[in-house]
Amino acid sequence: MKSTILEAIALLIGLKENVLAVRTLLNNHTGEGGFIPFKDLLDMADEYNLWKMRNLRRMIIPPLVNMCA
């Protein structure tokens, strides 16, 4: 069995007031475990006419089996 981790990084660029508006909407998503789904973030950027630079990386990490010998 293996674990999969998906990491997504986004940089949003646009008018200051639009960036600040999106940042305000993200206030409830800054705590541990409160991440917004990446697709929702991209949709929000579209609504506020922001440019998106994104990087998606998928890492597959094998389980730690027989590591302590």
N, CA, C and O atoms as CSV, one atom per row, in Angstrom:
chain,resi,resn,atom,element,x,y,z
A,1,MET,N,N,0.855,-1.170,0.000
A,1,MET,CA,C,0.000,0.000,0.000
A,1,MET,C,C,0.904,1.238,0.000
A,1,MET,O,O,1.956,1.236,0.639
A,2,LYS,N,N,0.499,2.291,-0.711
A,2,LYS,CA,C,1.309,3.490,-0.748
A,2,LYS,C,C,0.448,4.717,-0.472
A,2,LYS,O,O,-0.765,4.707,-0.683
A,3,SER,N,N,1.091,5.758,-0.004
A,3,SER,CA,C,0.418,7.026,0.258
A,3,SER,C,C,0.734,7.995,-0.862
A,3,SER,O,O,1.841,7.992,-1.400
A,4,THR,N,N,-0.241,8.828,-1.217
A,4,THR,CA,C,-0.039,9.820,-2.257
A,4,THR,C,C,-0.254,11.208,-1.672
A,4,THR,O,O,-1.227,11.444,-0.955
A,5,ILE,N,N,0.646,12.113,-1.977
A,5,ILE,CA,C,0.530,13.495,-1.539
A,5,ILE,C,C,0.485,14.360,-2.784
A,5,ILE,O,O,1.337,14.232,-3.663
A,6,LEU,N,N,-0.500,15.236,-2.864
A,6,LEU,CA,C,-0.599,16.173,-3.975
A,6,LEU,C,C,-0.336,17.560,-3.428
A,6,LEU,O,O,-1.005,18.007,-2.496
A,7,GLU,N,N,0.629,18.234,-4.000
A,7,GLU,CA,C,0.989,19.578,-3.568
A,7,GLU,C,C,0.710,20.541,-4.708
A,7,GLU,O,O,1.119,20.294,-5.843
A,8,ALA,N,N,0.028,21.619,-4.423
A,8,ALA,CA,C,-0.307,22.615,-5.437
A,8,ALA,C,C,0.124,23.990,-4.934
A,8,ALA,O,O,-0.147,24.361,-3.792
A,9,ILE,N,N,0.790,24.728,-5.794
A,9,ILE,CA,C,1.258,26.067,-5.450
A,9,ILE,C,C,0.707,27.027,-6.495
A,9,ILE,O,O,0.790,26.764,-7.695
A,10,ALA,N,N,0.140,28.150,-6.034
A,10,ALA,CA,C,-0.405,29.132,-6.976
A,10,ALA,C,C,0.095,30.519,-6.613
A,10,ALA,O,O,0.202,30.868,-5.438
A,11,LEU,N,N,0.396,31.301,-7.632
A,11,LEU,CA,C,0.734,32.704,-7.483
A,11,LEU,C,C,-0.322,33.467,-8.266
A,11,LEU,O,O,-0.498,33.236,-9.462
A,12,LEU,N,N,-1.031,34.382,-7.593
A,12,LEU,CA,C,-2.085,35.150,-8.240
A,12,LEU,C,C,-1.586,36.577,-8.453
A,12,LEU,O,O,-1.034,37.197,-7.544
A,13,ILE,N,N,-1.789,37.087,-9.670
A,13,ILE,CA,C,-1.289,38.408,-10.046
A,13,ILE,C,C,-2.436,39.212,-10.638
A,13,ILE,O,O,-3.188,38.709,-11.472
A,14,GLY,N,N,-2.569,40.463,-10.206
A,14,GLY,CA,C,-3.618,41.315,-10.743
A,14,GLY,C,C,-3.683,42.643,-10.016
A,14,GLY,O,O,-2.751,43.030,-9.312
A,15,LEU,N,N,-4.792,43.330,-10.197
A,15,LEU,CA,C,-4.990,44.596,-9.519
A,15,LEU,C,C,-4.979,44.390,-8.007
A,15,LEU,O,O,-5.508,43.402,-7.497
A,16,LYS,N,N,-4.372,45.332,-7.306
A,16,LYS,CA,C,-4.223,45.206,-5.858
A,16,LYS,C,C,-5.560,44.931,-5.170
A,16,LYS,O,O,-5.643,44.058,-4.306
A,17,GLU,N,N,-6.604,45.670,-5.547
A,17,GLU,CA,C,-7.897,45.489,-4.882
A,17,GLU,C,C,-8.477,44.097,-5.140
A,17,GLU,O,O,-9.175,43.555,-4.283
A,18,ASN,N,N,-8.200,43.513,-6.302
A,18,ASN,CA,C,-8.685,42.164,-6.598
A,18,ASN,C,C,-7.912,41.111,-5.804
A,18,ASN,O,O,-8.497,40.157,-5.292
A,19,VAL,N,N,-6.606,41.293,-5.707
A,19,VAL,CA,C,-5.784,40.356,-4.927
A,19,VAL,C,C,-6.206,40.412,-3.460
A,19,VAL,O,O,-6.332,39.375,-2.808
A,20,LEU,N,N,-6.424,41.620,-2.941
A,20,LEU,CA,C,-6.831,41.767,-1.547
A,20,LEU,C,C,-8.223,41.187,-1.299
A,20,LEU,O,O,-8.485,40.645,-0.225
A,21,ALA,N,N,-9.103,41.295,-2.270
A,21,ALA,CA,C,-10.449,40.717,-2.138
A,21,ALA,C,C,-10.367,39.199,-2.038
A,21,ALA,O,O,-11.046,38.593,-1.209
A,22,VAL,N,N,-9.543,38.585,-2.875
A,22,VAL,CA,C,-9.373,37.125,-2.815
A,22,VAL,C,C,-8.725,36.732,-1.498
A,22,VAL,O,O,-9.111,35.737,-0.885
A,23,ARG,N,N,-7.748,37.504,-1.064
A,23,ARG,CA,C,-7.079,37.212,0.214
A,23,ARG,C,C,-8.082,37.245,1.371
A,23,ARG,O,O,-8.023,36.407,2.271
A,24,THR,N,N,-8.989,38.199,1.344
A,24,THR,CA,C,-10.017,38.286,2.376
A,24,THR,C,C,-10.906,37.040,2.363
A,24,THR,O,O,-11.269,36.520,3.418
A,25,LEU,N,N,-11.252,36.570,1.176
A,25,LEU,CA,C,-12.076,35.361,1.065
A,25,LEU,C,C,-11.356,34.119,1.586
A,25,LEU,O,O,-11.994,33.137,1.966
A,26,LEU,N,N,-10.034,34.168,1.601
A,26,LEU,CA,C,-9.246,33.014,2.039
A,26,LEU,C,C,-8.971,33.012,3.540
A,26,LEU,O,O,-8.336,32.085,4.043
A,27,ASN,N,N,-9.433,34.026,4.265
A,27,ASN,CA,C,-9.163,34.109,5.708
A,27,ASN,C,C,-9.592,32.866,6.472
A,27,ASN,O,O,-8.924,32.475,7.429
A,28,ASN,N,N,-10.687,32.240,6.075
A,28,ASN,CA,C,-11.163,31.040,6.768
A,28,ASN,C,C,-10.420,29.777,6.360
A,28,ASN,O,O,-10.727,28.690,6.851
A,29,HIS,N,N,-9.452,29.909,5.472
A,29,HIS,CA,C,-8.736,28.737,4.956
A,29,HIS,C,C,-7.254,28.781,5.285
A,29,HIS,O,O,-6.458,28.144,4.596
A,30,THR,N,N,-6.859,29.517,6.323
A,30,THR,CA,C,-5.439,29.646,6.628
A,30,THR,C,C,-4.978,28.750,7.769
A,30,THR,O,O,-3.776,28.582,7.975
A,31,GLY,N,N,-5.912,28.178,8.510
A,31,GLY,CA,C,-5.549,27.316,9.628
A,31,GLY,C,C,-5.174,25.920,9.175
A,31,GLY,O,O,-5.370,25.545,8.020
A,32,GLU,N,N,-4.634,25.167,10.107
A,32,GLU,CA,C,-4.241,23.797,9.801
A,32,GLU,C,C,-5.458,22.984,9.381
A,32,GLU,O,O,-6.467,22.955,10.085
A,33,GLY,N,N,-5.359,22.330,8.241
A,33,GLY,CA,C,-6.440,21.504,7.726
A,33,GLY,C,C,-7.561,22.288,7.064
A,33,GLY,O,O,-8.578,21.705,6.688
A,34,GLY,N,N,-7.398,23.590,6.914
A,34,GLY,CA,C,-8.458,24.418,6.345
A,34,GLY,C,C,-8.201,24.839,4.917
A,34,GLY,O,O,-8.698,25.875,4.476
A,35,PHE,N,N,-7.432,24.053,4.191
A,35,PHE,CA,C,-7.083,24.427,2.825
A,35,PHE,C,C,-8.306,24.413,1.911
A,35,PHE,O,O,-9.183,23.557,2.029
A,36,ILE,N,N,-8.340,25.372,1.010
A,36,ILE,CA,C,-9.387,25.438,-0.005
A,36,ILE,C,C,-8.997,24.481,-1.134
A,36,ILE,O,O,-7.817,24.395,-1.475
A,37,PRO,N,N,-9.940,23.774,-1.711
A,37,PRO,CA,C,-9.593,22.938,-2.870
A,37,PRO,C,C,-8.958,23.794,-3.976
A,37,PRO,O,O,-9.413,24.904,-4.255
A,38,PHE,N,N,-7.922,23.267,-4.586
A,38,PHE,CA,C,-7.153,24.039,-5.571
A,38,PHE,C,C,-8.034,24.521,-6.719
A,38,PHE,O,O,-7.869,25.645,-7.194
A,39,LYS,N,N,-8.966,23.686,-7.169
A,39,LYS,CA,C,-9.859,24.087,-8.246
A,39,LYS,C,C,-10.692,25.304,-7.836
A,39,LYS,O,O,-10.921,26.206,-8.643
A,40,ASP,N,N,-11.143,25.324,-6.578
A,40,ASP,CA,C,-11.917,26.466,-6.083
A,40,ASP,C,C,-11.073,27.736,-6.077
A,40,ASP,O,O,-11.570,28.816,-6.398
A,41,LEU,N,N,-9.803,27.609,-5.715
A,41,LEU,CA,C,-8.905,28.764,-5.733
A,41,LEU,C,C,-8.735,29.293,-7.158
A,41,LEU,O,O,-8.753,30.503,-7.381
A,42,LEU,N,N,-8.571,28.391,-8.111
A,42,LEU,CA,C,-8.425,28.821,-9.506
A,42,LEU,C,C,-9.712,29.470,-10.023
A,42,LEU,O,O,-9.656,30.452,-10.763
A,43,ASP,N,N,-10.868,28.925,-9.637
A,43,ASP,CA,C,-12.145,29.525,-10.022
A,43,ASP,C,C,-12.285,30.922,-9.427
A,43,ASP,O,O,-12.756,31.841,-10.096
A,44,MET,N,N,-11.874,31.079,-8.172
A,44,MET,CA,C,-11.934,32.375,-7.509
A,44,MET,C,C,-11.040,33.381,-8.234
A,44,MET,O,O,-11.419,34.539,-8.410
A,45,ALA,N,N,-9.863,32.939,-8.652
A,45,ALA,CA,C,-8.953,33.811,-9.396
A,45,ALA,C,C,-9.592,34.254,-10.715
A,45,ALA,O,O,-9.443,35.406,-11.121
A,46,ASP,N,N,-10.298,33.348,-11.376
A,46,ASP,CA,C,-10.999,33.706,-12.614
A,46,ASP,C,C,-12.072,34.755,-12.358
A,46,ASP,O,O,-12.217,35.701,-13.133
A,47,GLU,N,N,-12.823,34.591,-11.272
A,47,GLU,CA,C,-13.895,35.536,-10.941
A,47,GLU,C,C,-13.359,36.950,-10.713
A,47,GLU,O,O,-14.040,37.933,-11.007
A,48,TYR,N,N,-12.135,37.049,-10.186
A,48,TYR,CA,C,-11.536,38.345,-9.888
A,48,TYR,C,C,-10.527,38.778,-10.951
A,48,TYR,O,O,-9.746,39.705,-10.734
A,49,ASN,N,N,-10.548,38.106,-12.094
A,49,ASN,CA,C,-9.706,38.473,-13.233
A,49,ASN,C,C,-8.219,38.536,-12.871
A,49,ASN,O,O,-7.518,39.485,-13.219
A,50,LEU,N,N,-7.762,37.510,-12.169
A,50,LEU,CA,C,-6.355,37.439,-11.781
A,50,LEU,C,C,-5.616,36.453,-12.674
A,50,LEU,O,O,-6.163,35.429,-13.084
A,51,TRP,N,N,-4.377,36.780,-12.963
A,51,TRP,CA,C,-3.518,35.840,-13.684
A,51,TRP,C,C,-3.076,34.783,-12.699
A,51,TRP,O,O,-2.890,35.060,-11.514
A,52,LYS,N,N,-2.910,33.568,-13.195
A,52,LYS,CA,C,-2.510,32.457,-12.343
A,52,LYS,C,C,-1.211,31.851,-12.853
A,52,LYS,O,O,-1.058,31.563,-14.040
A,53,MET,N,N,-0.296,31.669,-11.937
A,53,MET,CA,C,0.895,30.871,-12.214
A,53,MET,C,C,0.788,29.712,-11.244
A,53,MET,O,O,0.699,29.916,-10.033
A,54,ARG,N,N,0.795,28.506,-11.765
A,54,ARG,CA,C,0.597,27.364,-10.894
A,54,ARG,C,C,1.624,26.273,-11.148
A,54,ARG,O,O,2.185,26.148,-12.237
A,55,ASN,N,N,1.839,25.511,-10.132
A,55,ASN,CA,C,2.762,24.391,-10.197
A,55,ASN,C,C,2.100,23.242,-9.455
A,55,ASN,O,O,1.821,23.348,-8.261
A,56,LEU,N,N,1.854,22.174,-10.140
A,56,LEU,CA,C,1.281,20.983,-9.514
A,56,LEU,C,C,2.341,19.895,-9.488
A,56,LEU,O,O,2.952,19.577,-10.508
A,57,ARG,N,N,2.545,19.339,-8.324
A,57,ARG,CA,C,3.505,18.252,-8.200
A,57,ARG,C,C,2.833,17.087,-7.510
A,57,ARG,O,O,2.120,17.272,-6.523
A,58,ARG,N,N,3.050,15.927,-8.005
A,58,ARG,CA,C,2.513,14.725,-7.365
A,58,ARG,C,C,3.692,13.890,-6.886
A,58,ARG,O,O,4.598,13.555,-7.648
A,59,MET,N,N,3.650,13.573,-5.624
A,59,MET,CA,C,4.699,12.759,-5.033
A,59,MET,C,C,4.062,11.490,-4.493
A,59,MET,O,O,3.072,11.551,-3.764
A,60,ILE,N,N,4.615,10.363,-4.841
A,60,ILE,CA,C,4.136,9.104,-4.283
A,60,ILE,C,C,5.203,8.619,-3.313
A,60,ILE,O,O,6.355,8.399,-3.686
A,61,ILE,N,N,4.792,8.456,-2.065
A,61,ILE,CA,C,5.712,8.059,-1.025
A,61,ILE,C,C,5.391,6.632,-0.612
A,61,ILE,O,O,4.268,6.353,-0.191
A,62,PRO,N,N,6.352,5.726,-0.724
A,62,PRO,CA,C,6.086,4.337,-0.340
A,62,PRO,C,C,5.930,4.235,1.171
A,62,PRO,O,O,6.457,5.072,1.905
A,63,PRO,N,N,5.205,3.213,1.648
A,63,PRO,CA,C,5.048,3.034,3.088
A,63,PRO,C,C,6.376,2.648,3.728
A,63,PRO,O,O,7.248,2.058,3.089
A,64,LEU,N,N,6.506,2.995,5.001
A,64,LEU,CA,C,7.720,2.656,5.745
A,64,LEU,C,C,7.580,1.226,6.287
A,64,LEU,O,O,7.058,1.004,7.379
A,65,VAL,N,N,8.054,0.285,5.505
A,65,VAL,CA,C,7.972,-1.125,5.872
A,65,VAL,C,C,9.390,-1.653,6.027
A,65,VAL,O,O,10.236,-1.452,5.156
A,66,ASN,N,N,9.646,-2.333,7.148
A,66,ASN,CA,C,10.959,-2.921,7.430
A,66,ASN,C,C,12.077,-1.884,7.394
A,66,ASN,O,O,13.191,-2.192,6.972
A,67,MET,N,N,11.794,-0.669,7.829
A,67,MET,CA,C,12.826,0.375,7.830
A,67,MET,C,C,13.701,0.276,9.065
A,67,MET,O,O,14.845,0.731,9.039
A,68,CYS,N,N,13.197,-0.305,10.150
A,68,CYS,CA,C,13.952,-0.433,11.403
A,68,CYS,C,C,14.461,-1.871,11.517
A,68,CYS,O,O,13.735,-2.770,11.942
A,69,ALA,N,N,15.686,-2.062,11.141
A,69,ALA,CA,C,16.234,-3.423,11.198
A,69,ALA,C,C,17.340,-3.506,12.206
A,69,ALA,O,O,17.924,-4.573,12.396
